[in-house]
Amino acid sequence: MPRCLACGAENASAWATVWDAEYCTTTDRFTMCRCNACDTLFIDPVPLDRLAEIYPGNYYSFTPARQSPVDHIKNWLDRRTFRSVLGALPGTSLSVLDVGGGAGYQLNAVRAADSRVTFTQVVDFDDNAERLARASGHEYFHGRIEDFETERRFDLILLLNLIEHVHNPLEVLRHLEGMLAPNGRVLVKTPNWDSLDARIFRHRNWGGYHAPRHWAIFTRESLSSLATRAGLRVARFSYTQGAPFWTTSTLFWLAERGLVEISAERPAYYHPLYPPLAAAFAAFDFLRAPVSRLSQMFVELARADQG
């Protein structure tokens, strides 16, 4: 019986069969399991020893950011979120850590959002990112967050689209809790599988599976439970648009019918239909946001001992 990556329970049922229709790095099939104990989806088997294979050189986070209208909207929303979170933090000098921050583009936006940010740190294992991050004035640790040790305590820790990629999400959150300043925040952005698009495309390789790179996918409730076990609490929560998942799901559906072509040389993210589809789905999600559970979540976590 596969073991849940979030809670360790051996009490799961098969949820969906998934494969890499996005980057075509492997033809292997994987099972996405639903934990009956904590309601987290997790992949089986976990391709822990295949990172170099499943994260190709043209992976979207390894390449320069695109500047499509949807990307501009996303960046604007992220900057607005940064200003909101930073504005609530006390102090005249703030330290910010970005886990999986690559070349430090998000930290550049954080510094622009609040002049009190005086120290910025990236933790990543991208060989090409360190030079760029340091050139922008960020400190850089080359390796896993689990192996990063420091005496510094951070006022804000960014965990954006990362917790779903790790083998032991509870260990990661516990490690971050130990590096958090007393009034600090961990800002998490992660997929939500309890959403309309996830239900529609459940058996059609939903884009949010991002197989085989997303290993644990949460709901609002299961992520809150995980945070509690890590010594954290949810300080603020919101859903946000899931246009990337709608878009890749639709492209997979079209590719299965021979209407579009996705390959290792031109993954779904780089298909010419991606920007217009993403724009349409982003608009759709914005319209239904007040009454719907969208397929991405922003969660602010604080230390449990801080009121």
NUZAMAR-241729 format. One record per residue (C-alpha): residue in one letter; x negated, y negated, z. Coordinates in nm, 2 decimals, padded with zeros to 4 digits. Layout:
N
{node "A",{X,Y,Z}},
...
//
This chain:
307
{node "M",{00.00,00.00,00.00}},
{node "P",{-00.15,-00.34,-00.09}},
{node "R",{-00.22,-00.58,00.19}},
{node "C",{-00.08,-00.93,00.19}},
{node "L",{-00.35,-01.19,00.15}},
{node "A",{-00.16,-01.44,00.37}},
{node "C",{-00.06,-01.23,00.67}},
{node "G",{-00.23,-00.90,00.63}},
{node "A",{00.09,-00.69,00.64}},
{node "E",{00.12,-00.37,00.44}},
{node "N",{00.48,-00.43,00.36}},
{node "A",{00.53,-00.55,00.01}},
{node "S",{00.74,-00.48,-00.30}},
{node "A",{00.65,-00.53,-00.66}},
{node "W",{00.77,-00.86,-00.79}},
{node "A",{00.64,-00.89,-01.15}},
{node "T",{00.37,-00.77,-01.39}},
{node "V",{00.13,-01.05,-01.49}},
{node "W",{-00.15,-01.09,-01.73}},
{node "D",{-00.38,-01.36,-01.87}},
{node "A",{-00.17,-01.50,-02.15}},
{node "E",{-00.32,-01.85,-02.09}},
{node "Y",{-00.70,-01.80,-02.14}},
{node "C",{-00.70,-01.44,-02.27}},
{node "T",{-01.01,-01.35,-02.06}},
{node "T",{-00.88,-00.99,-02.01}},
{node "T",{-00.61,-00.76,-02.14}},
{node "D",{-00.57,-00.60,-01.79}},
{node "R",{-00.23,-00.61,-01.62}},
{node "F",{-00.19,-00.70,-01.26}},
{node "T",{00.11,-00.67,-01.02}},
{node "M",{00.24,-00.97,-00.83}},
{node "C",{00.37,-00.84,-00.50}},
{node "R",{00.62,-01.00,-00.26}},
{node "C",{00.53,-00.96,00.10}},
{node "N",{00.84,-00.86,00.30}},
{node "A",{00.69,-00.99,00.62}},
{node "C",{00.59,-01.35,00.53}},
{node "D",{00.75,-01.40,00.18}},
{node "T",{00.42,-01.48,00.00}},
{node "L",{00.35,-01.36,-00.35}},
{node "F",{00.01,-01.20,-00.39}},
{node "I",{-00.18,-01.04,-00.67}},
{node "D",{-00.29,-00.67,-00.68}},
{node "P",{-00.56,-00.58,-00.74}},
{node "V",{-00.75,-00.90,-00.64}},
{node "P",{-01.02,-00.96,-00.91}},
{node "L",{-01.26,-01.08,-00.64}},
{node "D",{-01.57,-00.96,-00.83}},
{node "R",{-01.46,-01.10,-01.17}},
{node "L",{-01.48,-01.47,-01.11}},
{node "A",{-01.73,-01.54,-01.40}},
{node "E",{-01.50,-01.35,-01.63}},
{node "I",{-01.16,-01.50,-01.54}},
{node "Y",{-01.28,-01.86,-01.51}},
{node "P",{-01.42,-01.92,-01.87}},
{node "G",{-01.63,-02.22,-01.97}},
{node "N",{-01.33,-02.39,-02.12}},
{node "Y",{-01.12,-02.36,-01.81}},
{node "Y",{-00.93,-02.69,-01.77}},
{node "S",{-01.10,-02.80,-01.45}},
{node "F",{-01.44,-02.75,-01.59}},
{node "T",{-01.38,-02.99,-01.88}},
{node "P",{-01.33,-03.37,-01.90}},
{node "A",{-00.97,-03.47,-01.81}},
{node "R",{-00.73,-03.53,-02.09}},
{node "Q",{-00.55,-03.87,-02.11}},
{node "S",{-00.21,-03.77,-02.25}},
{node "P",{00.09,-03.96,-02.12}},
{node "V",{00.17,-03.67,-01.88}},
{node "D",{-00.18,-03.68,-01.75}},
{node "H",{-00.15,-04.05,-01.69}},
{node "I",{00.18,-04.00,-01.50}},
{node "K",{00.02,-03.72,-01.29}},
{node "N",{-00.28,-03.94,-01.21}},
{node "W",{-00.05,-04.23,-01.11}},
{node "L",{00.15,-04.00,-00.88}},
{node "D",{-00.17,-03.86,-00.72}},
{node "R",{-00.30,-04.21,-00.66}},
{node "R",{00.03,-04.31,-00.51}},
{node "T",{00.01,-04.01,-00.28}},
{node "F",{-00.35,-04.09,-00.18}},
{node "R",{-00.25,-04.45,-00.09}},
{node "S",{00.04,-04.33,00.12}},
{node "V",{-00.16,-04.07,00.31}},
{node "L",{-00.47,-04.29,00.37}},
{node "G",{-00.25,-04.59,00.47}},
{node "A",{-00.12,-04.39,00.77}},
{node "L",{-00.47,-04.30,00.90}},
{node "P",{-00.63,-04.51,01.17}},
{node "G",{-00.98,-04.65,01.17}},
{node "T",{-01.21,-04.89,00.98}},
{node "S",{-01.43,-04.62,00.82}},
{node "L",{-01.28,-04.30,00.67}},
{node "S",{-01.45,-03.98,00.57}},
{node "V",{-01.29,-03.76,00.30}},
{node "L",{-01.37,-03.40,00.19}},
{node "D",{-01.25,-03.26,-00.14}},
{node "V",{-01.25,-02.88,-00.15}},
{node "G",{-01.30,-02.76,-00.51}},
{node "G",{-01.35,-03.12,-00.61}},
{node "G",{-01.58,-03.05,-00.90}},
{node "A",{-01.74,-03.37,-01.03}},
{node "G",{-01.55,-03.59,-00.77}},
{node "Y",{-01.28,-03.74,-01.00}},
{node "Q",{-01.02,-03.72,-00.73}},
{node "L",{-01.26,-03.87,-00.47}},
{node "N",{-01.31,-04.16,-00.71}},
{node "A",{-00.94,-04.22,-00.70}},
{node "V",{-00.94,-04.19,-00.32}},
{node "R",{-01.21,-04.46,-00.28}},
{node "A",{-01.02,-04.69,-00.52}},
{node "A",{-00.70,-04.64,-00.31}},
{node "D",{-00.85,-04.75,00.02}},
{node "S",{-01.16,-04.95,00.08}},
{node "R",{-01.21,-04.80,00.42}},
{node "V",{-01.33,-04.47,00.26}},
{node "T",{-01.70,-04.49,00.32}},
{node "F",{-01.81,-04.12,00.30}},
{node "T",{-01.70,-03.86,00.05}},
{node "Q",{-01.80,-03.50,00.02}},
{node "V",{-01.74,-03.24,-00.25}},
{node "V",{-01.75,-02.86,-00.18}},
{node "D",{-01.75,-02.66,-00.51}},
{node "F",{-01.95,-02.39,-00.69}},
{node "D",{-01.93,-02.54,-01.04}},
{node "D",{-02.30,-02.55,-01.16}},
{node "N",{-02.23,-02.84,-01.38}},
{node "A",{-02.05,-03.06,-01.14}},
{node "E",{-02.31,-03.15,-00.88}},
{node "R",{-02.50,-03.40,-01.09}},
{node "L",{-02.19,-03.59,-01.19}},
{node "A",{-02.06,-03.59,-00.83}},
{node "R",{-02.38,-03.72,-00.68}},
{node "A",{-02.40,-03.98,-00.96}},
{node "S",{-02.07,-04.11,-00.84}},
{node "G",{-02.20,-04.14,-00.48}},
{node "H",{-02.04,-03.82,-00.34}},
{node "E",{-02.23,-03.57,-00.12}},
{node "Y",{-02.21,-03.22,-00.27}},
{node "F",{-02.22,-02.87,-00.12}},
{node "H",{-02.27,-02.59,-00.38}},
{node "G",{-02.08,-02.29,-00.25}},
{node "R",{-01.75,-02.17,-00.09}},
{node "I",{-01.57,-02.38,00.17}},
{node "E",{-01.59,-02.09,00.41}},
{node "D",{-01.97,-02.13,00.41}},
{node "F",{-01.98,-02.51,00.45}},
{node "E",{-02.09,-02.62,00.79}},
{node "T",{-02.11,-02.98,00.91}},
{node "E",{-02.10,-03.18,01.23}},
{node "R",{-01.89,-03.45,01.06}},
{node "R",{-01.52,-03.46,01.11}},
{node "F",{-01.30,-03.57,00.82}},
{node "D",{-01.01,-03.80,00.83}},
{node "L",{-00.87,-03.65,00.50}},
{node "I",{-00.93,-03.32,00.35}},
{node "L",{-00.80,-03.26,-00.01}},
{node "L",{-00.69,-02.90,-00.09}},
{node "L",{-00.54,-02.97,-00.43}},
{node "N",{-00.44,-02.66,-00.63}},
{node "L",{-00.69,-02.45,-00.45}},
{node "I",{-00.53,-02.25,-00.16}},
{node "E",{-00.36,-02.02,-00.42}},
{node "H",{-00.70,-01.93,-00.56}},
{node "V",{-00.87,-01.79,-00.24}},
{node "H",{-00.89,-01.44,-00.11}},
{node "N",{-00.82,-01.53,00.26}},
{node "P",{-00.60,-01.85,00.28}},
{node "L",{-00.57,-01.82,00.66}},
{node "E",{-00.95,-01.82,00.70}},
{node "V",{-00.97,-02.13,00.48}},
{node "L",{-00.71,-02.33,00.67}},
{node "R",{-00.87,-02.23,01.01}},
{node "H",{-01.21,-02.35,00.88}},
{node "L",{-01.06,-02.68,00.77}},
{node "E",{-00.88,-02.73,01.10}},
{node "G",{-01.22,-02.72,01.27}},
{node "M",{-01.35,-03.00,01.05}},
{node "L",{-01.05,-03.22,01.09}},
{node "A",{-01.07,-03.55,01.28}},
{node "P",{-00.82,-03.57,01.57}},
{node "N",{-00.57,-03.78,01.37}},
{node "G",{-00.68,-03.65,01.03}},
{node "R",{-00.47,-03.48,00.76}},
{node "V",{-00.52,-03.19,00.52}},
{node "L",{-00.34,-03.27,00.19}},
{node "V",{-00.23,-02.95,00.01}},
{node "K",{-00.09,-02.93,-00.34}},
{node "T",{00.01,-02.58,-00.44}},
{node "P",{00.28,-02.39,-00.64}},
{node "N",{00.62,-02.30,-00.51}},
{node "W",{00.76,-01.97,-00.64}},
{node "D",{01.11,-02.04,-00.50}},
{node "S",{01.20,-02.27,-00.79}},
{node "L",{01.41,-02.26,-01.11}},
{node "D",{01.13,-02.20,-01.36}},
{node "A",{00.98,-01.93,-01.14}},
{node "R",{01.31,-01.75,-01.14}},
{node "I",{01.38,-01.79,-01.51}},
{node "F",{01.04,-01.67,-01.61}},
{node "R",{00.99,-01.42,-01.33}},
{node "H",{00.94,-01.13,-01.57}},
{node "R",{00.81,-01.34,-01.86}},
{node "N",{00.47,-01.42,-01.70}},
{node "W",{00.57,-01.75,-01.53}},
{node "G",{00.30,-02.02,-01.58}},
{node "G",{00.27,-02.06,-01.20}},
{node "Y",{00.13,-01.71,-01.17}},
{node "H",{-00.17,-01.85,-01.37}},
{node "A",{-00.28,-01.49,-01.38}},
{node "P",{-00.52,-01.36,-01.28}},
{node "R",{-00.65,-01.68,-01.10}},
{node "H",{-00.36,-01.75,-00.86}},
{node "W",{-00.39,-01.49,-00.58}},
{node "A",{-00.14,-01.61,-00.32}},
{node "I",{00.17,-01.82,-00.40}},
{node "F",{00.38,-01.97,-00.13}},
{node "T",{00.72,-02.12,-00.05}},
{node "R",{00.77,-02.42,00.18}},
{node "E",{00.85,-02.17,00.46}},
{node "S",{00.57,-01.93,00.40}},
{node "L",{00.31,-02.21,00.38}},
{node "S",{00.44,-02.37,00.70}},
{node "S",{00.40,-02.03,00.87}},
{node "L",{00.05,-01.99,00.75}},
{node "A",{-00.04,-02.34,00.87}},
{node "T",{00.10,-02.27,01.21}},
{node "R",{-00.12,-01.96,01.25}},
{node "A",{-00.42,-02.17,01.15}},
{node "G",{-00.36,-02.42,01.43}},
{node "L",{-00.20,-02.68,01.20}},
{node "R",{00.15,-02.83,01.16}},
{node "V",{00.34,-02.98,00.87}},
{node "A",{00.34,-03.36,00.92}},
{node "R",{00.51,-03.44,00.58}},
{node "F",{00.64,-03.24,00.29}},
{node "S",{00.77,-03.31,-00.06}},
{node "Y",{00.82,-03.12,-00.39}},
{node "T",{00.67,-03.25,-00.71}},
{node "Q",{00.72,-03.19,-01.08}},
{node "G",{00.61,-02.85,-01.22}},
{node "A",{00.57,-02.95,-01.59}},
{node "P",{00.25,-02.74,-01.63}},
{node "F",{00.43,-02.42,-01.53}},
{node "W",{00.74,-02.49,-01.74}},
{node "T",{00.51,-02.57,-02.04}},
{node "T",{00.28,-02.26,-02.02}},
{node "S",{00.58,-02.04,-01.96}},
{node "T",{00.75,-02.17,-02.27}},
{node "L",{00.43,-02.13,-02.48}},
{node "F",{00.39,-01.77,-02.36}},
{node "W",{00.75,-01.70,-02.46}},
{node "L",{00.69,-01.85,-02.81}},
{node "A",{00.36,-01.66,-02.85}},
{node "E",{00.53,-01.33,-02.77}},
{node "R",{00.76,-01.40,-03.07}},
{node "G",{00.48,-01.50,-03.30}},
{node "L",{00.59,-01.86,-03.32}},
{node "V",{00.27,-02.00,-03.17}},
{node "E",{-00.09,-01.87,-03.13}},
{node "I",{-00.28,-01.87,-02.80}},
{node "S",{-00.63,-01.74,-02.79}},
{node "A",{-00.95,-01.75,-02.59}},
{node "E",{-01.08,-02.02,-02.83}},
{node "R",{-00.76,-02.22,-02.79}},
{node "P",{-00.59,-02.15,-02.45}},
{node "A",{-00.24,-02.27,-02.38}},
{node "Y",{-00.36,-02.59,-02.21}},
{node "Y",{-00.52,-02.70,-02.53}},
{node "H",{-00.23,-02.61,-02.77}},
{node "P",{-00.10,-02.92,-02.96}},
{node "L",{00.25,-02.85,-02.83}},
{node "Y",{00.14,-02.87,-02.47}},
{node "P",{00.16,-03.25,-02.42}},
{node "P",{00.51,-03.31,-02.57}},
{node "L",{00.65,-03.00,-02.39}},
{node "A",{00.49,-03.12,-02.06}},
{node "A",{00.64,-03.47,-02.11}},
{node "A",{00.99,-03.32,-02.16}},
{node "F",{00.97,-03.09,-01.86}},
{node "A",{00.82,-03.36,-01.64}},
{node "A",{01.12,-03.58,-01.72}},
{node "F",{01.36,-03.29,-01.65}},
{node "D",{01.20,-03.23,-01.31}},
{node "F",{01.21,-03.60,-01.22}},
{node "L",{01.58,-03.60,-01.29}},
{node "R",{01.66,-03.31,-01.07}},
{node "A",{01.41,-03.37,-00.80}},
{node "P",{01.65,-03.51,-00.54}},
{node "V",{01.85,-03.19,-00.53}},
{node "S",{01.61,-02.92,-00.63}},
{node "R",{01.31,-02.72,-00.51}},
{node "L",{01.05,-02.80,-00.78}},
{node "S",{00.77,-02.56,-00.85}},
{node "Q",{00.49,-02.76,-00.69}},
{node "M",{00.45,-02.88,-00.33}},
{node "F",{00.27,-03.16,-00.15}},
{node "V",{00.21,-03.08,00.21}},
{node "E",{00.04,-03.29,00.47}},
{node "L",{-00.10,-03.08,00.76}},
{node "A",{-00.22,-03.22,01.09}},
{node "R",{-00.38,-03.05,01.39}},
{node "A",{-00.12,-02.88,01.60}},
{node "D",{-00.25,-03.05,01.92}},
{node "Q",{-00.18,-03.39,01.78}},
{node "G",{00.17,-03.52,01.81}},
//
